[in-house]
Every structure is written in structure tokens, then in C-alpha cells.
Amino acid sequence: MSAKHTILVIDDELTLLRSVKDRLELENFNVLTATTAEQALSSITRFTPNLLVVDLRLPGMSGLDFCRQVRASEGPSRLAPILFLTTDRTEVSKVLGLELGGDDYMTKPFSPDEFVARVKALIRRSLMNGQDDREEETLISGELTINYPRHEARVSGSLIDLAPKEFEILYLMVKKSGRVMTRQFLMERIWGRPYENTSRVVDTHIKTLRKSLGKVQNRLITVEGFGYKWDESR
């Protein structure tokens, strides 16, 4: 990664915050820090981070509520990948974070080397997605129109409300219309992490996406035993 990317790290543990900042700066990242979600929201109105690293258990507004606000905003940071940090080892908080638009999570304490590797992987995937939108800005499938740069999807001209991950799934499936996509493929391509058989993240997003698609939802087909595909013939 030759360009210097900006990372915003939000954590109220000052020792961890300093160590993460120092390590990322050694990797040639520009690092912004905040100890509360409120401070972070102020920062992203003045800067445009390429990645957000967010502790789930922040004082005041939680990391999950911060994620909700960022994803619902109109600014460019709403599309930035989010890496959650958590001390909660239960699957519930991890899955919830991913469903709210988080891209990955790490459980404290974590290896600094693994942390840096995850950060680089998320930024690399974000850059790859940026290349995709330059290659194909608009997709049309009958009444459905997808504008990738604006992150907008419309059915018969009416804007439909999609969470960031739902939009990414829809864009990918329409772009690869007719191709069966396994849960493993979608998890690795959209979230950038291996699929776990116990995870319902993909299925939950597909279910919500179908409801949002209204009269074209029948084109999003479940292929029993394999995964999902977009069928333009329906």
C-alpha cells in the first residue's frame, strides 16, 4: 500500500489506544484517535478515514450505536470499513456488530501482528471495491437499477433503503447474475472473513434484502444446499 491511509481508532483504554496508534504509524498509516463515540463523530465530519477501529464498550454512546449513526449518515465515512474490538467472547455481540455494518472483529487481547494484518486486509478489500465501481457504475435488471458510486438501488424509480452490506450483496449478485453464490463465498467476498457454519449473518442479510426488494424479490433465489443467485428471467 503506497498511499498513506487514515485510520480512526476509538477506544477508552488509553494504554491500548497509544500502543495501537504507535504500531499503525510504524506501518505508515495516518492515525486519528478518540476515547468516545461523540469525539469520533466530530472527527469524521472534518476528516475522511479509510478505516474505523471501534471498541464496542465505549462510555456514553456504545460502539454499536456509533456504527448505526455512521452507516445512516450522508458523509463519505458511511462506506468506510469498520473493525470492532471487543472483550465479549460470546457470538451474539460479534454477529450483531457485523449485521449493523461492521466488517470484522477482534477479541481483546489480540496479537499486534494479526491486528495489522486485519487492518491491511480491510483497506485492501475496500480499494478493490472502489475499482469495481469505476469499472461498472450502473447495473440494470428489469425494474431494478443500481448506482454503485452513489450506493443507491431503485425499483421502478423508487429508492429502496438498504444497509451497506445488503447493498454490497445485491450489487455483487446482480453483477454476477445467474451464478450461484455460496454462503462461504459471500462471507469471504463481502465481509472478508471465513464462513462459520454456526453463523446466520449471510442468511439474515438475505432475508432483510428480500423484504426491501419488494416486487423484484422473487429474482433473489435460494438454491437449496448451495446458496443464492439472482435470476433475471423471473
Order of alpha helices (4+ residues) and beta strands (2+ residues): beta-alpha-beta-alpha-beta-alpha-beta-alpha-beta-alpha-beta-beta-beta-beta-alpha-beta-alpha-alpha-beta-beta
